[in-house]
Protein backbone atom coordinates (compact mmCIF):
# COMPACT_ATOMS: atom_id res chain seq x y z
CA UNK A 1 0.00 0.00 0.00
CA UNK A 2 2.74 2.46 0.92
CA UNK A 3 4.48 2.36 -2.47
CA UNK A 4 1.18 2.75 -4.36
CA UNK A 5 0.14 5.66 -2.14
CA UNK A 6 3.54 7.28 -2.60
CA UNK A 7 3.24 7.14 -6.40
CA UNK A 8 -0.37 8.31 -6.53
CA UNK A 9 0.15 11.21 -4.09
CA UNK A 10 3.30 12.35 -5.89
CA UNK A 11 1.53 12.31 -9.25
CA UNK A 12 -1.58 13.97 -7.84
CA UNK A 13 0.57 16.84 -6.60
CA UNK A 14 2.41 16.93 -9.96
CA UNK A 15 5.74 16.28 -8.29
CA UNK A 16 8.62 14.48 -9.96
CA UNK A 17 10.70 11.94 -8.11
CA UNK A 18 13.42 14.60 -8.06
CA UNK A 19 11.04 17.11 -6.44
CA UNK A 20 10.13 14.69 -3.68
CA UNK A 21 13.74 13.61 -3.19
CA UNK A 22 14.76 17.23 -2.70
CA UNK A 23 12.00 17.85 -0.13
CA UNK A 24 12.93 14.73 1.84
CA UNK A 25 16.72 15.03 1.47
CA UNK A 26 17.43 11.83 -0.45
CA UNK A 27 18.37 10.85 -3.99
CA UNK A 28 15.90 10.33 -6.82
CA UNK A 29 17.01 6.69 -6.84
CA UNK A 30 15.88 6.29 -3.22
CA UNK A 31 12.42 7.58 -4.14
CA UNK A 32 12.33 5.21 -7.13
CA UNK A 33 13.15 2.26 -4.83
CA UNK A 34 10.39 3.28 -2.39
CA UNK A 35 7.90 3.56 -5.23
CA UNK A 36 8.85 0.15 -6.64
CA UNK A 37 8.51 -1.42 -3.19
CA UNK A 38 12.15 -2.51 -3.24
CA UNK A 39 12.80 -0.59 -0.02
CA UNK A 40 10.85 1.56 2.43
CA UNK A 41 11.91 4.84 4.00
CA UNK A 42 12.72 5.06 7.69
CA UNK A 43 10.23 6.68 10.04
CA UNK A 44 11.86 10.12 9.87
CA UNK A 45 11.78 10.16 6.06
CA UNK A 46 8.21 8.80 6.07
CA UNK A 47 7.11 11.70 8.26
CA UNK A 48 8.80 14.16 5.89
CA UNK A 49 7.00 12.55 2.94
CA UNK A 50 3.64 12.77 4.71
CA UNK A 51 4.31 16.43 5.52
CA UNK A 52 5.30 17.14 1.91
CA UNK A 53 2.01 15.62 0.75
CA UNK A 54 -0.08 17.22 3.53
CA UNK A 55 -1.46 13.87 4.70
CA UNK A 56 -1.19 11.86 7.89
CA UNK A 57 1.53 9.23 8.15
CA UNK A 58 -1.18 6.69 8.92
CA UNK A 59 -3.03 7.47 5.68
CA UNK A 60 0.18 7.47 3.66
CA UNK A 61 1.03 3.99 4.96
CA UNK A 62 -2.41 2.34 5.20
CA UNK A 63 -4.81 4.05 2.78
CA UNK A 64 -6.64 1.58 0.52
CA UNK A 65 -8.05 2.63 -2.88
CA UNK A 66 -11.62 1.83 -1.78
CA UNK A 67 -11.37 4.22 1.19
CA UNK A 68 -12.66 7.78 0.87
CA UNK A 69 -15.05 6.76 -1.93
CA UNK A 70 -12.01 6.00 -4.09
CA UNK A 71 -10.99 9.67 -4.30
CA UNK A 72 -7.47 9.24 -2.96
CA UNK A 73 -5.86 10.06 0.35
CA UNK A 74 -7.57 13.03 1.98
CA UNK A 75 -5.45 15.96 3.17
CA UNK A 76 -4.58 15.89 6.88
CA UNK A 77 -7.61 16.74 9.00
CA UNK A 78 -10.06 16.46 6.10
CA UNK A 79 -12.65 13.69 5.93
CA UNK A 80 -15.18 12.30 3.50
CA UNK A 81 -17.65 10.26 5.52
CA UNK A 82 -19.85 9.11 2.67
CA UNK A 83 -23.16 10.06 1.18
CA UNK A 84 -26.35 10.95 3.02
CA UNK A 85 -29.92 11.16 1.77
CA UNK A 86 -32.17 14.11 2.49
CA UNK A 87 -35.53 12.97 3.88
CA UNK A 88 -38.96 14.35 2.99
CA UNK A 89 -38.72 17.02 5.69
CA UNK A 90 -35.09 17.94 4.98
CA UNK A 91 -33.57 15.71 7.65
CA UNK A 92 -30.22 14.00 7.15
CA UNK A 93 -28.46 11.32 9.18
CA UNK A 94 -24.86 12.17 10.04
CA UNK A 95 -22.68 9.07 9.54
CA UNK A 96 -21.62 7.29 12.74
CA UNK A 97 -17.90 7.80 12.07
CA UNK A 98 -18.45 11.57 11.80
CA UNK A 99 -20.59 11.67 14.98
CA UNK A 100 -17.88 9.80 16.88
CA UNK A 101 -14.98 11.92 15.58
CA UNK A 102 -16.78 15.21 16.30
CA UNK A 103 -18.48 14.01 19.51
CA UNK A 104 -22.00 14.64 18.21
CA UNK A 105 -24.64 13.05 20.41
CA UNK A 106 -28.44 12.88 20.42
CA UNK A 107 -29.85 16.19 21.62
CA UNK A 108 -26.80 18.26 20.61
CA UNK A 109 -27.55 21.54 18.85
CA UNK A 110 -25.89 22.06 15.48
CA UNK A 111 -25.56 25.18 13.36
CA UNK A 112 -26.04 24.92 9.59
CA UNK A 113 -24.06 27.52 7.67
CA UNK A 114 -24.47 28.17 3.96
CA UNK A 115 -22.54 29.79 1.16
CA UNK A 116 -24.26 29.84 -2.22
CA UNK A 117 -20.92 29.34 -3.94
CA UNK A 118 -19.40 26.76 -1.62
CA UNK A 119 -22.30 24.84 -0.08
CA UNK A 120 -23.32 23.93 3.45
CA UNK A 121 -21.34 23.37 6.63
CA UNK A 122 -22.56 21.93 9.93
CA UNK A 123 -20.89 22.51 13.27
CA UNK A 124 -21.72 22.17 16.94
CA UNK A 125 -23.47 25.28 18.20
CA UNK A 126 -21.20 25.76 21.22
CA UNK A 127 -18.11 25.80 18.96
CA UNK A 128 -19.81 28.28 16.64
CA UNK A 129 -20.83 30.54 19.53
CA UNK A 130 -17.31 30.43 20.99
CA UNK A 131 -15.86 31.35 17.59
CA UNK A 132 -18.39 34.18 17.16
CA UNK A 133 -17.56 35.53 20.62
CA UNK A 134 -13.83 35.46 19.83
CA UNK A 135 -14.45 37.40 16.62
CA UNK A 136 -16.72 39.88 18.41
CA UNK A 137 -14.04 40.55 21.05
CA UNK A 138 -11.44 41.04 18.33
CA UNK A 139 -13.57 43.70 16.65
CA UNK A 140 -13.91 45.83 19.80
ZALUM-815522 format. One record per residue: residue number from 1; residue in one letter; chain; x, y, z of N, C-alpha, C, O in turn. Coordinates in nm, 3 decimals, padded with zeros to 5 digits, always signed. Layout:
<pts>
pakol | tiba | palum | n_x | n_y | n_z | ca_x | ca_y | ca_z | c_x | c_y | c_z | o_x | o_y | o_z
NUM | A | A | X | Y | Z | X | Y | Z | X | Y | Z | X | Y | Z
...
</pts>
This chain:
<pts>
pakol | tiba | palum | n_x | n_y | n_z | ca_x | ca_y | ca_z | c_x | c_y | c_z | o_x | o_y | o_z
1 | X | A | +00.081 | -00.120 | +00.000 | +00.000 | +00.000 | +00.000 | +00.085 | +00.126 | +00.000 | +00.055 | +00.222 | -00.071
2 | X | A | +00.193 | +00.126 | +00.080 | +00.274 | +00.246 | +00.092 | +00.328 | +00.290 | -00.044 | +00.316 | +00.407 | -00.080
3 | X | A | +00.387 | +00.198 | -00.120 | +00.448 | +00.236 | -00.247 | +00.343 | +00.290 | -00.344 | +00.368 | +00.387 | -00.416
4 | X | A | +00.224 | +00.227 | -00.347 | +00.118 | +00.275 | -00.436 | +00.071 | +00.414 | -00.394 | +00.047 | +00.500 | -00.479
5 | X | A | +00.057 | +00.435 | -00.264 | +00.014 | +00.566 | -00.214 | +00.120 | +00.672 | -00.244 | +00.086 | +00.786 | -00.278
6 | X | A | +00.244 | +00.635 | -00.232 | +00.354 | +00.728 | -00.260 | +00.347 | +00.774 | -00.406 | +00.356 | +00.894 | -00.434
7 | X | A | +00.331 | +00.680 | -00.497 | +00.324 | +00.714 | -00.640 | +00.202 | +00.799 | -00.669 | +00.213 | +00.902 | -00.736
8 | X | A | +00.085 | +00.757 | -00.620 | -00.037 | +00.831 | -00.653 | -00.036 | +00.971 | -00.594 | -00.078 | +01.066 | -00.661
9 | X | A | +00.011 | +00.987 | -00.471 | +00.015 | +01.121 | -00.409 | +00.115 | +01.211 | -00.482 | +00.087 | +01.328 | -00.505
10 | X | A | +00.230 | +01.155 | -00.518 | +00.330 | +01.235 | -00.589 | +00.274 | +01.284 | -00.722 | +00.290 | +01.400 | -00.759
11 | X | A | +00.209 | +01.194 | -00.795 | +00.153 | +01.231 | -00.925 | +00.037 | +01.328 | -00.909 | +00.022 | +01.421 | -00.988
12 | X | A | -00.046 | +01.307 | -00.808 | -00.158 | +01.397 | -00.784 | -00.110 | +01.540 | -00.761 | -00.172 | +01.636 | -00.807
13 | X | A | +00.001 | +01.552 | -00.690 | +00.057 | +01.684 | -00.660 | +00.151 | +01.734 | -00.770 | +00.215 | +01.838 | -00.756
14 | X | A | +00.157 | +01.657 | -00.881 | +00.241 | +01.693 | -00.996 | +00.386 | +01.714 | -00.957 | +00.453 | +01.806 | -01.004
15 | X | A | +00.434 | +01.625 | -00.870 | +00.574 | +01.628 | -00.829 | +00.650 | +01.520 | -00.905 | +00.597 | +01.413 | -00.932
16 | X | A | +00.774 | +01.550 | -00.938 | +00.862 | +01.448 | -00.996 | +00.930 | +01.374 | -00.881 | +00.924 | +01.417 | -00.766
17 | X | A | +00.993 | +01.264 | -00.914 | +01.070 | +01.194 | -00.811 | +01.181 | +01.285 | -00.759 | +01.214 | +01.281 | -00.640
18 | X | A | +01.237 | +01.366 | -00.847 | +01.342 | +01.460 | -00.806 | +01.288 | +01.563 | -00.708 | +01.355 | +01.598 | -00.610
19 | X | A | +01.166 | +01.614 | -00.734 | +01.104 | +01.711 | -00.644 | +01.088 | +01.654 | -00.504 | +01.123 | +01.717 | -00.405
20 | X | A | +01.034 | +01.532 | -00.498 | +01.013 | +01.469 | -00.368 | +01.145 | +01.441 | -00.299 | +01.160 | +01.463 | -00.179
21 | X | A | +01.242 | +01.391 | -00.376 | +01.374 | +01.361 | -00.319 | +01.435 | +01.485 | -00.256 | +01.494 | +01.478 | -00.148
22 | X | A | +01.421 | +01.598 | -00.323 | +01.476 | +01.723 | -00.270 | +01.407 | +01.763 | -00.140 | +01.473 | +01.805 | -00.045
23 | X | A | +01.274 | +01.749 | -00.134 | +01.200 | +01.785 | -00.013 | +01.237 | +01.696 | +00.106 | +01.238 | +01.742 | +00.221
24 | X | A | +01.268 | +01.569 | +00.077 | +01.293 | +01.473 | +00.184 | +01.443 | +01.462 | +00.215 | +01.480 | +01.410 | +00.321
25 | X | A | +01.528 | +01.509 | +00.124 | +01.672 | +01.503 | +00.147 | +01.734 | +01.369 | +00.111 | +01.823 | +01.321 | +00.181
26 | X | A | +01.687 | +01.311 | +00.001 | +01.743 | +01.183 | -00.045 | +01.765 | +01.193 | -00.196 | +01.737 | +01.296 | -00.257
27 | X | A | +01.816 | +01.087 | -00.255 | +01.837 | +01.085 | -00.399 | +01.709 | +01.044 | -00.471 | +01.618 | +00.986 | -00.411
28 | X | A | +01.703 | +01.076 | -00.601 | +01.590 | +01.033 | -00.682 | +01.583 | +00.882 | -00.686 | +01.474 | +00.825 | -00.692
29 | X | A | +01.697 | +00.816 | -00.682 | +01.701 | +00.669 | -00.684 | +01.635 | +00.610 | -00.558 | +01.571 | +00.506 | -00.565
30 | X | A | +01.652 | +00.677 | -00.446 | +01.588 | +00.629 | -00.322 | +01.436 | +00.635 | -00.336 | +01.366 | +00.542 | -00.296
31 | X | A | +01.386 | +00.745 | -00.393 | +01.242 | +00.758 | -00.414 | +01.194 | +00.650 | -00.510 | +01.089 | +00.590 | -00.488
32 | X | A | +01.269 | +00.625 | -00.616 | +01.233 | +00.521 | -00.713 | +01.225 | +00.384 | -00.645 | +01.136 | +00.305 | -00.675
33 | X | A | +01.316 | +00.355 | -00.555 | +01.315 | +00.226 | -00.483 | +01.195 | +00.218 | -00.389 | +01.135 | +00.111 | -00.376
34 | X | A | +01.158 | +00.328 | -00.325 | +01.039 | +00.328 | -00.239 | +00.915 | +00.303 | -00.322 | +00.828 | +00.226 | -00.283
35 | X | A | +00.908 | +00.370 | -00.438 | +00.790 | +00.356 | -00.523 | +00.777 | +00.216 | -00.583 | +00.666 | +00.169 | -00.606
36 | X | A | +00.890 | +00.150 | -00.608 | +00.885 | +00.015 | -00.664 | +00.858 | -00.090 | -00.555 | +00.829 | -00.206 | -00.585
37 | X | A | +00.869 | -00.048 | -00.429 | +00.851 | -00.142 | -00.319 | +00.977 | -00.219 | -00.285 | +00.975 | -00.309 | -00.201
38 | X | A | +01.087 | -00.184 | -00.350 | +01.215 | -00.251 | -00.324 | +01.264 | -00.222 | -00.183 | +01.319 | -00.310 | -00.116
39 | X | A | +01.245 | -00.099 | -00.138 | +01.280 | -00.059 | -00.002 | +01.169 | +00.031 | +00.052 | +01.079 | +00.072 | -00.021
40 | X | A | +01.177 | +00.060 | +00.181 | +01.085 | +00.156 | +00.243 | +01.167 | +00.259 | +00.320 | +01.274 | +00.227 | +00.372
41 | X | A | +01.118 | +00.381 | +00.326 | +01.191 | +00.484 | +00.400 | +01.182 | +00.461 | +00.551 | +01.090 | +00.395 | +00.600
42 | X | A | +01.279 | +00.515 | +00.623 | +01.272 | +00.506 | +00.769 | +01.162 | +00.599 | +00.819 | +01.103 | +00.674 | +00.741
43 | X | A | +01.134 | +00.593 | +00.946 | +01.023 | +00.668 | +01.004 | +01.041 | +00.819 | +00.984 | +00.945 | +00.889 | +00.951
44 | X | A | +01.161 | +00.868 | +01.003 | +01.186 | +01.012 | +00.987 | +01.156 | +01.057 | +00.844 | +01.090 | +01.159 | +00.823
45 | X | A | +01.203 | +00.982 | +00.747 | +01.178 | +01.016 | +00.606 | +01.029 | +01.001 | +00.574 | +00.974 | +01.081 | +00.498
46 | X | A | +00.965 | +00.900 | +00.630 | +00.821 | +00.880 | +00.607 | +00.741 | +00.999 | +00.657 | +00.646 | +01.043 | +00.593
47 | X | A | +00.780 | +01.052 | +00.772 | +00.711 | +01.170 | +00.826 | +00.732 | +01.291 | +00.736 | +00.640 | +01.370 | +00.716
48 | X | A | +00.853 | +01.306 | +00.682 | +00.880 | +01.416 | +00.589 | +00.797 | +01.403 | +00.461 | +00.748 | +01.502 | +00.407
49 | X | A | +00.782 | +01.279 | +00.413 | +00.700 | +01.255 | +00.294 | +00.555 | +01.292 | +00.323 | +00.492 | +01.363 | +00.243
50 | X | A | +00.501 | +01.246 | +00.435 | +00.364 | +01.277 | +00.471 | +00.344 | +01.428 | +00.482 | +00.243 | +01.480 | +00.435
51 | X | A | +00.440 | +01.498 | +00.542 | +00.431 | +01.643 | +00.552 | +00.435 | +01.708 | +00.414 | +00.360 | +01.803 | +00.388
52 | X | A | +00.520 | +01.659 | +00.326 | +00.530 | +01.714 | +00.191 | +00.399 | +01.698 | +00.115 | +00.362 | +01.783 | +00.034
53 | X | A | +00.328 | +01.588 | +00.141 | +00.201 | +01.562 | +00.075 | +00.082 | +01.622 | +00.149 | -00.028 | +01.628 | +00.094
54 | X | A | +00.102 | +01.666 | +00.274 | -00.008 | +01.722 | +00.353 | -00.108 | +01.618 | +00.399 | -00.226 | +01.647 | +00.412
55 | X | A | -00.059 | +01.495 | +00.423 | -00.146 | +01.387 | +00.470 | -00.089 | +01.331 | +00.599 | +00.025 | +01.360 | +00.636
56 | X | A | -00.169 | +01.249 | +00.667 | -00.119 | +01.186 | +00.789 | -00.028 | +01.069 | +00.751 | -00.043 | +01.009 | +00.644
57 | X | A | +00.065 | +01.038 | +00.837 | +00.153 | +00.923 | +00.815 | +00.072 | +00.795 | +00.809 | +00.101 | +00.705 | +00.729
58 | X | A | -00.030 | +00.786 | +00.891 | -00.118 | +00.669 | +00.892 | -00.184 | +00.650 | +00.756 | -00.187 | +00.539 | +00.703
59 | X | A | -00.239 | +00.758 | +00.699 | -00.303 | +00.747 | +00.568 | -00.202 | +00.715 | +00.459 | -00.231 | +00.637 | +00.369
60 | X | A | -00.084 | +00.775 | +00.465 | +00.018 | +00.747 | +00.366 | +00.055 | +00.598 | +00.366 | +00.077 | +00.539 | +00.260
61 | X | A | +00.061 | +00.539 | +00.485 | +00.103 | +00.399 | +00.496 | -00.012 | +00.301 | +00.474 | +00.010 | +00.193 | +00.418
62 | X | A | -00.134 | +00.335 | +00.517 | -00.241 | +00.234 | +00.520 | -00.360 | +00.261 | +00.431 | -00.451 | +00.178 | +00.426
63 | X | A | -00.366 | +00.373 | +00.361 | -00.481 | +00.405 | +00.278 | -00.502 | +00.296 | +00.172 | -00.406 | +00.252 | +00.108
64 | X | A | -00.627 | +00.255 | +00.155 | -00.664 | +00.158 | +00.052 | -00.747 | +00.229 | -00.053 | -00.826 | +00.318 | -00.019
65 | X | A | -00.732 | +00.193 | -00.182 | -00.805 | +00.263 | -00.288 | -00.956 | +00.271 | -00.268 | -01.018 | +00.366 | -00.318
66 | X | A | -01.018 | +00.178 | -00.200 | -01.162 | +00.183 | -00.178 | -01.203 | +00.280 | -00.069 | -01.321 | +00.316 | -00.060
67 | X | A | -01.108 | +00.324 | +00.014 | -01.137 | +00.422 | +00.119 | -01.171 | +00.556 | +00.055 | -01.134 | +00.583 | -00.059
68 | X | A | -01.240 | +00.641 | +00.129 | -01.266 | +00.778 | +00.087 | -01.338 | +00.783 | -00.048 | -01.312 | +00.871 | -00.130
69 | X | A | -01.428 | +00.687 | -00.069 | -01.505 | +00.676 | -00.193 | -01.415 | +00.668 | -00.316 | -01.455 | +00.708 | -00.426
70 | X | A | -01.293 | +00.617 | -00.297 | -01.201 | +00.600 | -00.409 | -01.140 | +00.729 | -00.460 | -01.085 | +00.730 | -00.571
71 | X | A | -01.148 | +00.837 | -00.384 | -01.099 | +00.967 | -00.430 | -00.954 | +00.994 | -00.394 | -00.904 | +01.102 | -00.424
72 | X | A | -00.886 | +00.902 | -00.334 | -00.747 | +00.924 | -00.296 | -00.736 | +00.964 | -00.151 | -00.836 | +00.988 | -00.083
73 | X | A | -00.613 | +00.972 | -00.105 | -00.586 | +01.006 | +00.035 | -00.631 | +01.150 | +00.060 | -00.594 | +01.241 | -00.014
74 | X | A | -00.709 | +01.169 | +00.163 | -00.757 | +01.303 | +00.198 | -00.646 | +01.382 | +00.266 | -00.564 | +01.324 | +00.337
75 | X | A | -00.643 | +01.513 | +00.246 | -00.545 | +01.596 | +00.317 | -00.563 | +01.581 | +00.469 | -00.672 | +01.551 | +00.516
76 | X | A | -00.456 | +01.602 | +00.542 | -00.458 | +01.589 | +00.688 | -00.571 | +01.672 | +00.748 | -00.584 | +01.791 | +00.719
77 | X | A | -00.652 | +01.607 | +00.832 | -00.761 | +01.674 | +00.900 | -00.889 | +01.687 | +00.819 | -00.988 | +01.739 | +00.869
78 | X | A | -00.888 | +01.640 | +00.695 | -01.006 | +01.646 | +00.610 | -01.066 | +01.505 | +00.601 | -00.993 | +01.406 | +00.602
79 | X | A | -01.198 | +01.498 | +00.593 | -01.265 | +01.369 | +00.593 | -01.379 | +01.368 | +00.491 | -01.443 | +01.469 | +00.467
80 | X | A | -01.400 | +01.253 | +00.433 | -01.518 | +01.230 | +00.350 | -01.587 | +01.109 | +00.411 | -01.538 | +00.997 | +00.400
81 | X | A | -01.700 | +01.132 | +00.475 | -01.765 | +01.026 | +00.552 | -01.862 | +00.943 | +00.469 | -01.909 | +00.839 | +00.516
82 | X | A | -01.893 | +00.986 | +00.351 | -01.985 | +00.911 | +00.267 | -02.103 | +00.997 | +00.228 | -02.106 | +01.118 | +00.254
83 | X | A | -02.199 | +00.935 | +00.167 | -02.316 | +01.006 | +00.118 | -02.431 | +00.995 | +00.217 | -02.444 | +00.896 | +00.289
84 | X | A | -02.514 | +01.098 | +00.221 | -02.635 | +01.095 | +00.302 | -02.752 | +01.129 | +00.211 | -02.735 | +01.190 | +00.106
85 | X | A | -02.870 | +01.088 | +00.252 | -02.992 | +01.116 | +00.177 | -03.075 | +01.216 | +00.255 | -03.090 | +01.203 | +00.377
86 | X | A | -03.130 | +01.313 | +00.186 | -03.217 | +01.411 | +00.249 | -03.358 | +01.353 | +00.253 | -03.411 | +01.312 | +00.150
87 | X | A | -03.417 | +01.349 | +00.372 | -03.553 | +01.297 | +00.388 | -03.659 | +01.396 | +00.341 | -03.627 | +01.509 | +00.302
88 | X | A | -03.782 | +01.354 | +00.345 | -03.896 | +01.435 | +00.299 | -03.903 | +01.572 | +00.367 | -03.945 | +01.670 | +00.306
89 | X | A | -03.863 | +01.577 | +00.493 | -03.872 | +01.702 | +00.569 | -03.737 | +01.772 | +00.580 | -03.720 | +01.862 | +00.662
90 | X | A | -03.640 | +01.730 | +00.498 | -03.509 | +01.794 | +00.498 | -03.410 | +01.734 | +00.596 | -03.299 | +01.785 | +00.609
91 | X | A | -03.446 | +01.629 | +00.665 | -03.357 | +01.571 | +00.765 | -03.249 | +01.487 | +00.698 | -03.272 | +01.425 | +00.594
92 | X | A | -03.130 | +01.487 | +00.759 | -03.022 | +01.400 | +00.715 | -02.971 | +01.324 | +00.836 | -02.990 | +01.366 | +00.950
93 | X | A | -02.908 | +01.210 | +00.811 | -02.846 | +01.132 | +00.918 | -02.695 | +01.149 | +00.903 | -02.639 | +01.117 | +00.798
94 | X | A | -02.631 | +01.199 | +01.007 | -02.486 | +01.217 | +01.004 | -02.423 | +01.080 | +01.027 | -02.457 | +01.012 | +01.123
95 | X | A | -02.330 | +01.039 | +00.940 | -02.268 | +00.907 | +00.954 | -02.204 | +00.887 | +01.091 | -02.151 | +00.981 | +01.151
96 | X | A | -02.211 | +00.764 | +01.140 | -02.162 | +00.729 | +01.274 | -02.016 | +00.769 | +01.294 | -01.980 | +00.820 | +01.400
97 | X | A | -01.932 | +00.747 | +01.194 | -01.790 | +00.780 | +01.207 | -01.772 | +00.930 | +01.230 | -01.686 | +00.971 | +01.308
98 | X | A | -01.852 | +01.012 | +01.162 | -01.845 | +01.157 | +01.180 | -01.895 | +01.197 | +01.319 | -01.835 | +01.281 | +01.385
99 | X | A | -02.006 | +01.135 | +01.364 | -02.059 | +01.167 | +01.498 | -01.957 | +01.133 | +01.604 | -01.940 | +01.208 | +01.701
100 | X | A | -01.888 | +01.021 | +01.589 | -01.788 | +00.980 | +01.688 | -01.669 | +01.076 | +01.688 | -01.625 | +01.123 | +01.793
101 | X | A | -01.616 | +01.106 | +01.568 | -01.498 | +01.192 | +01.558 | -01.525 | +01.331 | +01.614 | -01.439 | +01.389 | +01.681
102 | X | A | -01.645 | +01.385 | +01.587 | -01.678 | +01.521 | +01.630 | -01.763 | +01.526 | +01.757 | -01.816 | +01.631 | +01.793
103 | X | A | -01.776 | +01.412 | +01.824 | -01.848 | +01.401 | +01.951 | -01.989 | +01.461 | +01.942 | -02.028 | +01.543 | +02.024
104 | X | A | -02.062 | +01.418 | +01.840 | -02.200 | +01.464 | +01.821 | -02.292 | +01.357 | +01.878 | -02.286 | +01.241 | +01.838
105 | X | A | -02.377 | +01.398 | +01.970 | -02.464 | +01.305 | +02.041 | -02.611 | +01.346 | +02.027 | -02.640 | +01.462 | +01.997
106 | X | A | -02.702 | +01.252 | +02.048 | -02.844 | +01.288 | +02.042 | -02.874 | +01.406 | +02.134 | -02.829 | +01.410 | +02.248
107 | X | A | -02.950 | +01.500 | +02.084 | -02.985 | +01.619 | +02.162 | -02.890 | +01.735 | +02.145 | -02.923 | +01.846 | +02.187
108 | X | A | -02.772 | +01.715 | +02.084 | -02.680 | +01.826 | +02.061 | -02.742 | +01.924 | +01.962 | -02.817 | +01.884 | +01.873
109 | X | A | -02.711 | +02.051 | +01.979 | -02.755 | +02.154 | +01.885 | -02.644 | +02.178 | +01.783 | -02.527 | +02.193 | +01.818
110 | X | A | -02.683 | +02.182 | +01.656 | -02.589 | +02.206 | +01.548 | -02.630 | +02.332 | +01.472 | -02.748 | +02.366 | +01.465
111 | X | A | -02.532 | +02.400 | +01.417 | -02.556 | +02.518 | +01.336 | -02.531 | +02.478 | +01.190 | -02.431 | +02.413 | +01.160
112 | X | A | -02.621 | +02.517 | +01.102 | -02.604 | +02.492 | +00.959 | -02.569 | +02.625 | +00.895 | -02.646 | +02.721 | +00.901
113 | X | A | -02.453 | +02.631 | +00.833 | -02.406 | +02.752 | +00.767 | -02.414 | +02.729 | +00.616 | -02.397 | +02.616 | +00.570
114 | X | A | -02.438 | +02.833 | +00.540 | -02.447 | +02.817 | +00.396 | -02.376 | +02.926 | +00.320 | -02.375 | +03.043 | +00.360
115 | X | A | -02.317 | +02.887 | +00.210 | -02.254 | +02.979 | +00.116 | -02.300 | +02.935 | -00.021 | -02.273 | +02.822 | -00.062
116 | X | A | -02.368 | +03.022 | -00.094 | -02.426 | +02.984 | -00.222 | -02.321 | +02.935 | -00.321 | -02.353 | +02.859 | -00.412
117 | X | A | -02.198 | +02.978 | -00.304 | -02.092 | +02.934 | -00.394 | -02.020 | +02.809 | -00.347 | -01.967 | +02.734 | -00.429
118 | X | A | -02.018 | +02.786 | -00.215 | -01.940 | +02.676 | -00.162 | -02.023 | +02.563 | -00.103 | -01.976 | +02.450 | -00.096
119 | X | A | -02.146 | +02.590 | -00.062 | -02.230 | +02.484 | -00.008 | -02.260 | +02.503 | +00.140 | -02.255 | +02.614 | +00.193
120 | X | A | -02.292 | +02.392 | +00.205 | -02.332 | +02.393 | +00.345 | -02.221 | +02.342 | +00.436 | -02.135 | +02.265 | +00.394
121 | X | A | -02.224 | +02.387 | +00.559 | -02.134 | +02.337 | +00.663 | -02.218 | +02.321 | +00.790 | -02.309 | +02.399 | +00.815
122 | X | A | -02.185 | +02.220 | +00.867 | -02.256 | +02.193 | +00.993 | -02.152 | +02.189 | +01.104 | -02.049 | +02.124 | +01.090
123 | X | A | -02.180 | +02.258 | +01.213 | -02.089 | +02.251 | +01.327 | -02.169 | +02.259 | +01.457 | -02.282 | +02.307 | +01.460
124 | X | A | -02.105 | +02.212 | +01.565 | -02.172 | +02.217 | +01.694 | -02.194 | +02.362 | +01.733 | -02.108 | +02.447 | +01.712
125 | X | A | -02.311 | +02.389 | +01.790 | -02.347 | +02.528 | +01.820 | -02.254 | +02.592 | +01.922 | -02.223 | +02.710 | +01.911
126 | X | A | -02.208 | +02.516 | +02.022 | -02.120 | +02.576 | +02.122 | -01.986 | +02.618 | +02.060 | -01.930 | +02.719 | +02.100
127 | X | A | -01.935 | +02.541 | +01.964 | -01.811 | +02.580 | +01.896 | -01.834 | +02.706 | +01.813 | -01.751 | +02.796 | +01.811
128 | X | A | -01.948 | +02.711 | +01.745 | -01.981 | +02.828 | +01.664 | -01.994 | +02.952 | +01.752 | -01.940 | +03.057 | +01.719
129 | X | A | -02.064 | +02.939 | +01.864 | -02.083 | +03.054 | +01.953 | -01.951 | +03.100 | +02.014 | -01.929 | +03.220 | +02.030
130 | X | A | -01.863 | +03.006 | +02.047 | -01.731 | +03.043 | +02.099 | -01.651 | +03.118 | +01.993 | -01.585 | +03.217 | +02.023
131 | X | A | -01.657 | +03.069 | +01.869 | -01.586 | +03.135 | +01.759 | -01.643 | +03.275 | +01.736 | -01.567 | +03.371 | +01.718
132 | X | A | -01.775 | +03.288 | +01.737 | -01.839 | +03.418 | +01.716 | -01.800 | +03.516 | +01.827 | -01.776 | +03.634 | +01.800
133 | X | A | -01.795 | +03.467 | +01.949 | -01.756 | +03.553 | +02.062 | -01.611 | +03.599 | +02.048 | -01.580 | +03.715 | +02.076
134 | X | A | -01.524 | +03.512 | +02.005 | -01.383 | +03.546 | +01.983 | -01.371 | +03.654 | +01.877 | -01.293 | +03.748 | +01.891
135 | X | A | -01.447 | +03.640 | +01.770 | -01.445 | +03.740 | +01.662 | -01.500 | +03.872 | +01.712 | -01.444 | +03.978 | +01.683
136 | X | A | -01.612 | +03.866 | +01.789 | -01.672 | +03.988 | +01.841 | -01.574 | +04.065 | +01.929 | -01.564 | +04.187 | +01.920
137 | X | A | -01.502 | +03.991 | +02.016 | -01.404 | +04.055 | +02.105 | -01.291 | +04.117 | +02.025 | -01.239 | +04.223 | +02.062
138 | X | A | -01.251 | +04.052 | +01.916 | -01.144 | +04.104 | +01.833 | -01.181 | +04.231 | +01.759 | -01.093 | +04.309 | +01.722
139 | X | A | -01.310 | +04.252 | +01.737 | -01.357 | +04.370 | +01.665 | -01.374 | +04.491 | +01.756 | -01.392 | +04.602 | +01.707
140 | X | A | -01.369 | +04.472 | +01.886 | -01.391 | +04.583 | +01.980 | -01.266 | +04.662 | +02.002 | -01.266 | +04.758 | +02.078
</pts>
